Amino acid sequence: MARNRQRDPRSDEALVDICNYGDARAATAAFEALYLRHKDYVLRVALRFSPDIDTALDVLQDTFVQLLRRFPPTGEGITLSARLTTLLYPIAKNTAITAARKAGRFPAADDVTPEDVPIQPVRDDGDLGRVLANLPPGQREALTLRFVDGMSLDEIAQALSIPEGTVKSRLHGGIANLRDSPSLRDFFN
């Protein structure tokens, strides 16, 4: 039986509530809607930290398996305090870093920071990708979350588990570094 793959009009909050409290059939449909809505985002995040597309696809699957385990009957459920992407970002990032570590790309450590993540080949065209690749990792990550993923300052702070002031500092430093970049100097003047 073919399922209707059109975009579900319900909000993420409504779908999460159904996953938390609905019967099995409704919860399954709600989770599928969440997956279809956010799979491209999770894959983009996975590609930022994964060495190849196959690893990124594994990260996509593992991220949604982890999300699924948080819902009943195996988990206690989820209460969204921000957008669902704010919750999905650290899961996808950490899953990708773990997968890369298992593949021998990162040293084993309890806390891998953005500074430990190697710069991935730029998948976008042009100088902007090279300029972003030259930024310190914390600034690059904050700028990407803010201007590519469209997260608010509070959402970035939640996703990275850092104070909002640190987010502001990284964004300010990153923008200052971009302004000082010779390849973008004409853009800012």
KACOR-V911987 format. One record per helix or strand of 2 or more residues. SS is the DSSP state (hx for helix, st for strand). FROM is the first residue (numbers start at 0). TO is the last residue. If there is no record, write none. Layout:
BEGIN
SS,FROM,TO + SS,FROM,TO
END
This chain:
BEGIN
hx,11,20 + hx,23,48 + hx,52,69 + hx,83,101 + hx,113,115 + hx,126,132 + hx,136,147 + hx,152,159 + hx,163,179 + hx,184,187
END
